[in-house]
Amino acid sequence: MNASPRTDPDVPTPSGDGAWAWTAPEGPPASPIELWKPPNIGVASVILGFPGAVILVALNWHRMGRTGKAILHLIAVVIGPSD
C-alpha cells in the first residue's frame, strides 16, 4: 500500500508554526566538552593498565551524559576479573 506523505504516520508533518519536527532549536550552540582522546587513553592503558584506561573512558562517558554506562564500567573495574 502506497500512502501519501500526508497520511503516512511515519512521515513528520509541519507543526502549526510551520517548523519541521527535525529542525534545530534556536539559540546559542552548545559548548564543547573536554574529552580524553583515544590515543591518550591508549597510552594510559599501557602505563596504568586496563583499570586506568577505563577510568578515563568513564570520565568521557560521564561528560557526555552517559553516567549509567560510566558507573557500570567503574563497578566492573572495582570487582575485577574472577580468576
Buried (B, 14 or more C-beta within 10 A) or exposed (E): EEEEEEEEEEEEEEEEEEEEEEEEEEEEEEEEEEBBEEEEBEEBBEEEEEEBBBBBBBBBBBBEEEEEBBEEBBEEBEEEEEE
